[in-house]
């Protein structure tokens, strides 16, 4: 009876590992949520044909600085969001791994591949 339960648990662990491995190996099987990320709304500087005039050049450079600042804010914001998603996924992975180590006593009770 205990052997049958152990074999069932081993089979469940093996299937779980195979499902995770298949999902990692085939990312197309997992569909990311459809998220619409708006493009940056930064004002693109306009370089006029007579940019050799000092005043026009100074104005262009001020617009360029504002554009760079706007784009940098957009980039930092989206990098922070992706870092938060990555951290959440890593935490979930660690939670799963800890569960397996604590509750299933892997690999001691369930070595992989199993002995025949």
PyMOL commands that set and color helices and strands:
alter all, ss='L'
color gray80, all
select helices_A, chain A and resi 2-25+27-29+54-104
alter helices_A, ss='H'
color red, helices_A
deselect
rebuild
show_as cartoon
